[in-house]
Amino acid sequence: MRTGISPGADDVDRPPYAAAASGIVAKHAMSEAPFTVAGAMPAGSSPEQEQEQEIYEVRRKIYPRAVHGWFAGWRIFFVILTQAVFYGLPWLHWNGRQAVLFDLAARKFHIFGLVFWPQDFIYLTALLVIAALSLFLFTAIAGRLWCGYACPQTVYTDIFLRIERWIEGDRVARIRLDAAPLSLRKIAIKAAKHAAWLALALWTGYTFVGYFTPIQDLGFRALAWRLDPWETFWVLFYALATYGNAGWMREQVCKYMCPYARFQSVMFDHDTLTITYDGARGEPRGPRSKKVDRRAAGIGDCVDCQICVQVCPVGIDIRQGLQYECIGCAACVDGCDQVMDKMGYPQGLIRYTTENALALGYDAHEIRRRVRRPRTLIYAGVLIAVTGATIGSIALRNPLKVDVIRDRAALAREAAPGIIENVYRVQVMNTDETPRRYTIRAEGLPGLKVAGVEQPIALGAAEGRPIALRLQAPVAPGAEGRSDEGRGRADELTPGAHKIELVVQAVDDEGVVRHEKSSFIVPR
């Protein structure tokens, strides 16, 4: 859809590459969008002055140029770190089992020496809160650090781009290959690239499922074509998502699908470090020879080489100001610094700085000092408190978990003359990595005792067991089985519900104990 408008100031100031790009877009849109809306021509304008402006921009494929530098080194470091963790963790072993395994069937989540159960859902909540607070803090300090260096979309896009460069060549070679007519050479190169992408994507899907199914057993069954339907589905689904997002959609995920790009601005302030073009130093921009005295010529440091645009993985021009598409990868910083070095100019025309630093001329010391401001201090304080509380809770948590449920089929029954019996289902869980033995006793009523359970109860490491428990209490003088303590006081048990307490305690460690409240019903 197009409208006819006159050129404005914004169009005149657009850089040449942007105008050329718009021409390409217009050419594609003319063949793809047959419906147009005729705009009114401003008074005094001629048909020659009328131009077409696109309402919907057709996606242009981006060919990021390879770049080297300080920040590129950090990106490589985080790619290696994150992938070593992701691909390596499932292969580690701990106490004869997979070190990190989220066993959904058994409802147990193993993380090295820790075992979490569904009852530990609060720790997942704490983890999400810690992740959110960390994101708020890092964004308030230095913008989209997560997006630029550790986000899976950024990391896998970078890996897929490196595979593409390795097979097809750098930026110019890839552009020429795509523009070339179809040939056996082009088919072979493209097939090799997509085969490498698919192989990495399938390995990624296999590794992902390996966190939920023992990865070695999963591999043996995959080689024998004996995977379960759901395992097959999730391997292929995750592989397809990786292949599609990192190989095809790339920057479109960051620009249109990720919500973080839309609300990041509310976490920025005038002292947030962002990747910024120093317009006062760089303008007026223009090409020149290295021998030209830029001061005498009245031009800025920017040579308008377009390197900052060519290396950007999302295809933006950082010289137009901070934009929501910018993922903060700092590729433009490395690219511009290389050009400044070749020209003999100081580095930092594009750099990490703050809005206040540009406006007020802060030096590096003042920028670092203003990192400690109320917003970041509050984020850091809350983050430290929540993290400390979570770690303390995990370190001090009781490895014994007990759930008591009354048998609703028979609330109470007479087991013998004068003896009332209640039945319970007690779930005892040993969340420790050490086998333990436990005893169960009941308190709260005279003569109350546990019947029908062989004690002590032995549980293996990270094992849970349901126990059918019978509690008996005398309610009449002379009842069989009444203890000496209950003699003479049994008639105090009136009909109705009486509060009791079940005590489950480890034999080898008296500190591992649980007190669970319940009720004992005496019928009328």
C-alpha positions as CSV (number, residue, x, y, z in Angstrom):
1,M,0.0,0.0,0.0
2,R,1.5,3.4,-1.0
3,T,0.6,7.1,-0.6
4,G,1.9,10.0,-2.6
5,I,3.6,12.6,-0.5
6,S,6.1,15.4,-1.0
7,P,9.6,15.0,0.2
8,G,10.2,16.4,3.6
9,A,13.2,17.4,5.7
10,D,13.6,13.9,7.0
11,D,13.9,12.5,3.4
12,V,16.5,15.1,2.5
13,D,18.6,14.2,5.5
14,R,18.5,10.5,4.9
15,P,21.9,8.9,4.1
16,P,22.4,7.7,0.6
17,Y,22.3,4.0,1.5
18,A,18.9,4.5,3.1
19,A,17.5,6.1,0.0
20,A,18.9,3.2,-2.1
21,A,17.4,0.7,0.3
22,S,14.0,2.4,0.0
23,G,14.2,2.2,-3.8
24,I,14.8,-1.5,-3.6
25,V,11.9,-1.8,-1.1
26,A,9.7,0.2,-3.4
27,K,10.5,-2.0,-6.4
28,H,9.6,-5.2,-4.4
29,A,6.5,-3.7,-3.0
30,M,5.2,-2.5,-6.4
31,S,5.0,-6.1,-7.5
32,E,3.7,-7.5,-4.3
33,A,1.1,-4.8,-3.2
34,P,-1.3,-4.0,-6.1
35,F,-3.6,-1.9,-3.9
36,T,-2.7,1.8,-3.5
37,V,-4.1,4.8,-1.7
38,A,-3.7,8.1,-3.6
39,G,-2.5,10.8,-1.3
40,A,-3.4,14.4,-1.8
41,M,-0.7,16.4,-3.5
42,P,0.4,19.5,-1.4
43,A,-0.4,22.8,-2.9
44,G,2.3,24.2,-5.2
45,S,4.0,20.9,-5.7
46,S,4.6,19.4,-9.1
47,P,4.2,15.8,-10.2
48,E,8.0,15.6,-10.4
49,Q,8.2,16.4,-6.7
50,E,5.8,13.6,-5.7
51,Q,7.3,10.4,-4.3
52,E,6.1,7.1,-3.0
53,Q,6.4,6.2,0.7
54,E,6.0,2.6,1.9
55,I,3.6,2.0,4.7
56,Y,4.8,-1.6,5.0
57,E,8.5,-2.3,4.5
58,V,9.4,-5.6,2.9
59,R,12.1,-7.4,4.8
60,R,15.6,-6.9,3.3
61,K,18.1,-9.7,4.0
62,I,20.9,-8.5,6.1
63,Y,24.5,-9.6,5.4
64,P,26.4,-8.8,8.6
65,R,30.1,-8.2,8.0
66,A,32.7,-9.9,10.2
67,V,34.3,-7.7,12.7
68,H,37.1,-8.1,15.3
69,G,37.8,-6.2,18.4
70,W,37.4,-6.0,22.2
71,F,33.6,-6.5,22.3
72,A,33.8,-9.2,19.6
73,G,36.1,-11.1,21.9
74,W,33.6,-10.9,24.7
75,R,30.8,-12.1,22.4
76,I,33.0,-15.1,21.4
77,F,33.7,-15.8,25.1
78,F,30.0,-15.8,26.0
79,V,29.1,-18.0,23.0
80,I,31.7,-20.6,24.2
81,L,30.7,-20.3,27.8
82,T,26.9,-20.6,27.3
83,Q,27.2,-23.5,24.8
84,A,29.7,-25.3,27.0
85,V,27.2,-25.1,29.8
86,F,24.2,-26.1,27.7
87,Y,25.8,-29.0,25.8
88,G,28.1,-30.2,28.6
89,L,25.8,-30.3,31.7
90,P,23.7,-33.3,30.6
91,W,26.9,-35.4,30.3
92,L,28.2,-34.8,33.8
93,H,27.5,-37.5,36.5
94,W,26.9,-37.1,40.2
95,N,26.5,-40.0,42.6
96,G,25.9,-42.5,39.8
97,R,23.3,-40.5,38.0
98,Q,23.1,-37.6,35.6
99,A,24.1,-34.4,37.4
100,V,21.4,-32.2,36.0
101,L,18.2,-34.1,35.2
102,F,14.6,-32.8,35.3
103,D,12.8,-36.2,35.7
104,L,9.2,-35.2,35.0
105,A,7.9,-38.8,35.2
106,A,9.3,-39.3,38.7
107,R,8.6,-35.7,39.6
108,K,12.1,-35.1,40.8
109,F,14.6,-32.5,39.6
110,H,18.2,-33.2,40.2
111,I,20.8,-30.4,40.2
112,F,24.1,-31.9,41.3
113,G,23.7,-32.7,45.0
114,L,20.3,-31.1,45.3
115,V,17.0,-32.8,44.7
116,F,13.9,-30.7,44.2
117,W,10.3,-32.0,44.3
118,P,7.0,-30.4,43.2
119,Q,6.6,-29.1,46.7
120,D,9.7,-27.0,46.2
121,F,8.0,-24.8,43.6
122,I,8.8,-21.8,45.7
123,Y,12.4,-22.1,44.6
124,L,11.5,-21.8,41.0
125,T,9.6,-18.7,41.8
126,A,12.6,-17.3,43.6
127,L,14.8,-18.2,40.6
128,L,12.5,-16.2,38.3
129,V,12.5,-13.2,40.6
130,I,16.3,-13.3,40.8
131,A,16.5,-13.5,37.0
132,A,14.0,-10.5,36.6
133,L,15.9,-8.4,39.1
134,S,19.2,-9.2,37.5
135,L,17.8,-8.1,34.1
136,F,16.5,-4.9,35.6
137,L,19.8,-4.1,37.3
138,F,22.0,-4.9,34.3
139,T,19.7,-3.0,31.9
140,A,19.7,0.1,34.2
141,I,23.5,0.1,34.3
142,A,24.5,-0.8,30.7
143,G,21.4,-1.4,28.6
144,R,20.7,-4.6,26.8
145,L,23.7,-6.6,28.0
146,W,21.7,-9.8,28.0
147,C,20.5,-9.4,24.5
148,G,23.9,-8.5,23.1
149,Y,26.0,-11.3,24.8
150,A,24.0,-14.1,26.3
151,C,20.5,-14.3,24.8
152,P,20.0,-17.7,23.1
153,Q,18.7,-15.9,20.0
154,T,21.8,-13.8,19.8
155,V,24.1,-16.7,20.5
156,Y,22.7,-19.1,18.0
157,T,22.3,-16.4,15.3
158,D,26.0,-15.7,15.8
159,I,26.9,-19.4,15.6
160,F,24.8,-19.9,12.4
161,L,26.3,-16.7,10.9
162,R,29.8,-18.1,11.5
163,I,28.8,-21.4,9.8
164,E,27.5,-19.3,6.9
165,R,30.7,-17.3,6.6
166,W,32.8,-20.5,6.8
167,I,30.9,-22.1,3.9
168,E,29.8,-19.1,1.7
169,G,32.4,-16.5,2.5
170,D,32.2,-13.0,4.0
171,R,29.6,-10.4,3.3
172,V,30.5,-9.5,-0.3
173,A,30.8,-13.2,-1.3
174,R,27.4,-14.0,0.2
175,I,25.7,-11.1,-1.6
176,R,27.2,-12.2,-4.9
177,L,26.2,-15.8,-4.3
178,D,22.6,-14.9,-3.6
179,A,22.5,-12.6,-6.7
180,A,24.1,-15.3,-8.9
181,P,21.8,-17.5,-11.1
182,L,21.0,-21.0,-10.0
183,S,23.9,-23.4,-10.7
184,L,25.3,-26.6,-9.4
185,R,27.9,-24.7,-7.4
186,K,25.3,-22.5,-5.8
187,I,23.1,-25.5,-4.9
188,A,26.1,-27.4,-3.5
189,I,27.1,-24.5,-1.3
190,K,23.6,-23.8,-0.1
191,A,23.0,-27.5,0.6
192,A,26.2,-27.7,2.6
193,K,25.2,-24.7,4.7
194,H,21.7,-25.9,5.5
195,A,23.0,-29.4,6.2
196,A,25.4,-27.9,8.8
197,W,22.6,-25.8,10.2
198,L,20.3,-28.8,10.5
199,A,23.0,-31.0,12.1
200,L,23.6,-28.3,14.8
201,A,19.8,-27.8,15.3
202,L,19.2,-31.5,15.7
203,W,22.0,-31.8,18.2
204,T,20.6,-28.8,20.1
205,G,17.1,-30.5,20.2
206,Y,18.7,-33.8,21.3
207,T,20.6,-32.0,24.1
208,F,17.5,-30.1,25.2
209,V,15.5,-33.4,25.6
210,G,18.5,-34.8,27.4
211,Y,17.8,-32.6,30.3
212,F,14.5,-34.4,30.8
213,T,15.5,-37.9,29.8
214,P,18.9,-39.5,30.7
215,I,20.9,-38.3,27.7
216,Q,23.0,-41.5,27.3
217,D,19.9,-43.7,27.2
218,L,18.3,-41.2,24.9
219,G,21.2,-41.5,22.5
220,F,21.2,-45.3,22.4
221,R,17.5,-45.4,21.7
222,A,17.8,-42.7,19.1
223,L,20.5,-44.7,17.2
224,A,18.2,-47.7,17.4
225,W,15.1,-45.7,16.2
226,R,13.3,-46.5,19.5
227,L,12.5,-43.0,20.8
228,D,9.1,-42.4,22.3
229,P,6.7,-40.3,20.3
230,W,6.9,-37.3,22.7
231,E,10.7,-37.5,22.8
232,T,10.8,-37.5,19.0
233,F,8.4,-34.5,18.9
234,W,10.4,-32.4,21.3
235,V,13.7,-33.2,19.6
236,L,12.3,-32.2,16.2
237,F,10.3,-29.2,17.6
238,Y,13.3,-27.7,19.4
239,A,15.6,-28.4,16.4
240,L,13.1,-26.7,14.0
241,A,12.8,-23.7,16.3
242,T,16.6,-23.3,16.5
243,Y,16.9,-23.8,12.7
244,G,14.1,-21.3,11.9
245,N,14.9,-18.6,14.5
246,A,18.7,-18.6,14.1
247,G,19.0,-19.5,10.4
248,W,16.0,-17.7,8.8
249,M,14.2,-15.2,11.1
250,R,17.3,-13.9,12.9
251,E,16.8,-10.2,13.6
252,Q,13.1,-10.5,13.0
253,V,12.8,-12.3,16.4
254,C,14.5,-9.4,18.2
255,K,12.6,-6.7,16.3
256,Y,9.1,-8.1,16.3
257,M,8.7,-11.1,18.5
258,C,10.7,-10.3,21.7
259,P,8.8,-8.2,24.1
260,Y,12.0,-7.0,25.9
261,A,12.8,-4.6,23.0
262,R,9.4,-2.9,23.5
263,F,9.7,-2.2,27.2
264,Q,13.4,-1.8,27.6
265,S,13.1,2.0,27.5
266,V,11.3,2.2,30.8
267,M,14.4,0.7,32.5
268,F,16.7,3.3,30.9
269,D,17.5,6.7,32.4
270,H,19.9,9.5,31.5
271,D,22.8,7.7,33.3
272,T,22.4,4.3,31.6
273,L,25.3,3.2,29.5
274,T,24.2,2.7,25.9
275,I,25.9,2.4,22.6
276,T,25.9,5.9,21.3
277,Y,27.3,7.8,18.3
278,D,29.0,11.1,19.3
279,G,27.3,13.4,16.8
280,A,29.2,16.5,18.1
281,R,32.5,14.9,17.2
282,G,31.4,13.0,14.1
283,E,29.3,15.6,12.2
284,P,29.4,16.8,9.6
285,R,30.3,13.5,8.2
286,G,31.9,12.7,4.8
287,P,34.5,10.7,3.0
288,R,38.0,12.0,2.8
289,S,41.6,11.0,2.3
290,K,43.7,10.1,5.3
291,K,45.9,13.0,4.5
292,V,43.1,15.6,4.6
293,D,43.1,17.9,7.7
294,R,39.5,17.4,8.9
295,R,39.6,20.5,11.0
296,A,40.7,22.7,8.2
297,A,38.1,21.1,5.9
298,G,35.3,21.7,8.5
299,I,34.2,18.0,8.7
300,G,33.8,15.7,11.6
301,D,35.5,12.4,12.4
302,C,32.8,10.2,10.7
303,V,34.0,9.2,7.2
304,D,30.6,7.9,6.3
305,C,32.1,4.5,5.4
306,Q,28.9,2.6,6.5
307,I,31.0,0.0,8.4
308,C,28.8,0.5,11.5
309,V,25.8,-0.4,9.4
310,Q,27.4,-3.3,7.6
311,V,28.5,-5.1,10.8
312,C,25.2,-4.6,12.6
313,P,23.3,-7.9,12.9
314,V,19.9,-6.1,12.9
315,G,20.8,-3.7,10.1
316,I,20.3,-0.3,11.8
317,D,22.3,2.8,11.6
318,I,23.4,3.8,15.1
319,R,24.2,7.3,13.9
320,Q,20.5,7.9,13.8
321,G,20.3,7.6,17.6
322,L,19.2,4.9,20.0
323,Q,16.6,2.6,18.5
324,Y,14.6,-0.2,19.9
325,E,16.0,-2.6,17.4
326,C,19.6,-2.2,18.8
327,I,20.5,-5.3,20.8
328,G,23.6,-3.8,22.4
329,C,26.1,-6.2,20.8
330,A,28.7,-3.4,20.3
331,A,29.7,-4.7,16.8
332,C,29.4,-1.1,15.5
333,V,31.8,0.0,18.2
334,D,34.5,-2.5,17.1
335,G,33.9,-1.7,13.5
336,C,34.2,2.1,14.0
337,D,37.2,1.8,16.2
338,Q,39.0,-0.1,13.4
339,V,38.2,2.7,10.9
340,M,39.4,5.3,13.4
341,D,42.7,3.4,13.9
342,K,43.2,3.4,10.1
343,M,42.5,7.1,9.8
344,G,44.7,7.9,12.8
345,Y,41.7,9.4,14.8
346,P,41.0,8.7,18.5
347,Q,38.7,5.7,19.1
348,G,35.3,6.1,20.7
349,L,33.3,7.9,18.0
350,I,30.8,5.2,18.7
351,R,31.1,4.0,22.3
352,Y,29.3,3.0,25.5
353,T,28.4,6.2,27.2
354,T,25.4,7.9,28.8
355,E,23.1,10.7,27.7
356,N,24.3,12.9,30.6
357,A,27.9,12.2,29.8
358,L,27.5,13.5,26.2
359,A,25.4,16.5,27.3
360,L,27.5,17.5,30.3
361,G,31.0,16.2,29.3
362,Y,31.5,13.6,32.1
363,D,34.8,11.8,32.2
364,A,35.1,8.0,32.7
365,H,35.5,8.4,36.5
366,E,32.2,10.5,36.7
367,I,30.4,7.9,34.5
368,R,31.5,5.1,36.8
369,R,30.5,7.1,39.9
370,R,27.0,7.7,38.6
371,V,26.5,3.9,38.2
372,R,25.8,4.0,42.0
373,R,22.5,5.9,41.9
374,P,19.2,5.2,43.7
375,R,17.6,3.0,41.0
376,T,20.6,0.7,40.7
377,L,21.2,0.6,44.5
378,I,17.6,-0.4,45.1
379,Y,17.8,-3.1,42.4
380,A,21.1,-4.4,43.8
381,G,19.8,-4.4,47.4
382,V,16.7,-6.3,46.6
383,L,18.6,-8.7,44.4
384,I,21.1,-9.4,47.1
385,A,18.4,-9.9,49.7
386,V,16.3,-12.3,47.6
387,T,19.4,-14.2,46.4
388,G,20.7,-14.5,50.0
389,A,17.4,-15.6,51.3
390,T,17.1,-18.3,48.6
391,I,20.6,-19.7,49.1
392,G,20.0,-19.7,52.9
393,S,16.7,-21.4,52.5
394,I,18.2,-24.1,50.3
395,A,21.2,-24.6,52.6
396,L,19.1,-24.9,55.7
397,R,16.1,-26.8,54.3
398,N,15.0,-29.9,55.9
399,P,15.7,-33.0,53.7
400,L,12.6,-34.7,55.1
401,K,9.2,-34.0,53.7
402,V,6.0,-35.4,55.1
403,D,2.4,-35.2,53.8
404,V,-0.5,-36.6,55.9
405,I,-3.9,-37.3,54.3
406,R,-6.8,-39.0,56.2
407,D,-8.4,-42.0,54.7
408,R,-11.8,-40.6,53.7
409,A,-13.3,-44.1,53.1
410,A,-13.5,-44.8,56.8
411,L,-13.1,-41.8,59.2
412,A,-13.0,-44.0,62.3
413,R,-13.7,-47.6,63.3
414,E,-13.6,-49.8,66.3
415,A,-10.5,-52.1,66.0
416,A,-11.3,-53.9,69.3
417,P,-13.6,-53.3,72.3
418,G,-12.8,-49.8,73.5
419,I,-10.1,-49.2,70.9
420,I,-10.8,-46.6,68.1
421,E,-8.7,-46.7,65.0
422,N,-8.1,-44.0,62.3
423,V,-6.3,-44.7,59.0
424,Y,-4.0,-42.2,57.3
425,R,-1.9,-42.1,54.2
426,V,1.5,-40.7,55.0
427,Q,3.9,-39.7,52.2
428,V,7.4,-39.7,53.5
429,M,10.1,-38.2,51.2
430,N,13.8,-38.3,51.7
431,T,15.1,-35.4,49.5
432,D,18.7,-36.0,50.6
433,E,21.4,-37.9,48.6
434,T,22.0,-40.1,51.6
435,P,19.8,-43.1,52.5
436,R,18.1,-42.7,55.8
437,R,15.9,-44.6,58.3
438,Y,12.9,-42.9,60.0
439,T,10.6,-43.6,62.9
440,I,7.0,-42.4,63.2
441,R,5.2,-41.7,66.5
442,A,1.9,-39.9,67.3
443,E,1.3,-37.4,70.1
444,G,-1.7,-35.5,71.4
445,L,-3.9,-38.1,73.0
446,P,-3.4,-40.4,76.0
447,G,-2.6,-44.0,74.9
448,L,-2.3,-43.0,71.2
449,K,0.0,-45.4,69.3
450,V,1.1,-46.3,65.8
451,A,0.0,-49.7,64.5
452,G,0.6,-51.8,61.4
453,V,3.9,-50.2,60.4
454,E,7.3,-51.9,60.6
455,Q,9.8,-49.4,62.0
456,P,12.3,-48.0,61.3
457,I,11.3,-47.1,57.8
458,A,14.2,-47.3,55.3
459,L,14.3,-44.9,52.4
460,G,17.0,-44.6,49.7
461,A,18.5,-41.5,48.4
462,A,15.9,-39.1,46.9
463,E,13.2,-41.7,47.5
464,G,9.6,-41.2,48.6
465,R,7.1,-43.8,49.8
466,P,3.4,-43.8,50.7
467,I,2.7,-45.5,54.0
468,A,-0.7,-46.7,55.2
469,L,-0.7,-45.7,58.8
470,R,-3.1,-46.8,61.5
471,L,-3.5,-44.9,64.8
472,Q,-5.2,-46.5,67.7
473,A,-6.4,-44.9,71.0
474,P,-8.4,-46.3,74.0
475,V,-11.6,-44.6,74.7
476,A,-13.2,-46.7,77.6
477,P,-11.9,-47.9,81.0
478,G,-10.5,-51.4,80.8
479,A,-9.9,-51.3,77.1
480,E,-7.3,-53.7,75.7
481,G,-4.1,-52.2,74.7
482,R,-4.6,-49.1,76.9
483,S,-1.3,-47.8,78.2
484,D,-0.6,-47.1,81.9
485,E,-0.6,-43.4,81.0
486,G,-4.1,-43.6,79.6
487,R,-5.5,-45.7,82.5
488,G,-8.0,-43.6,84.5
489,R,-8.2,-40.9,81.8
490,A,-9.6,-42.7,78.9
491,D,-13.1,-41.5,79.6
492,E,-11.8,-38.0,78.8
493,L,-11.9,-38.7,75.1
494,T,-15.2,-37.3,74.1
495,P,-16.8,-38.0,70.7
496,G,-15.6,-35.6,67.9
497,A,-12.3,-34.6,66.3
498,H,-9.2,-34.3,68.5
499,K,-6.0,-32.5,67.4
500,I,-2.9,-34.8,67.2
501,E,0.6,-34.5,65.8
502,L,2.6,-37.1,63.8
503,V,6.3,-36.9,64.4
504,V,8.6,-38.4,61.8
505,Q,12.3,-38.4,62.8
506,A,15.6,-39.7,61.3
507,V,17.3,-42.5,63.4
508,D,20.8,-41.3,62.6
509,D,20.1,-37.5,63.0
510,E,17.7,-36.2,65.5
511,G,17.8,-32.8,63.9
512,V,16.0,-34.2,60.8
513,V,12.4,-34.3,62.0
514,R,9.0,-33.2,60.9
515,H,5.9,-32.4,63.0
516,E,2.7,-32.7,61.0
517,K,-0.7,-31.8,62.5
518,S,-3.8,-33.8,61.8
519,S,-6.9,-34.9,63.7
520,F,-8.1,-38.1,65.3
521,I,-11.9,-38.7,65.2
522,V,-13.8,-40.5,67.9
523,P,-17.3,-41.6,66.8
524,R,-20.4,-41.1,68.9
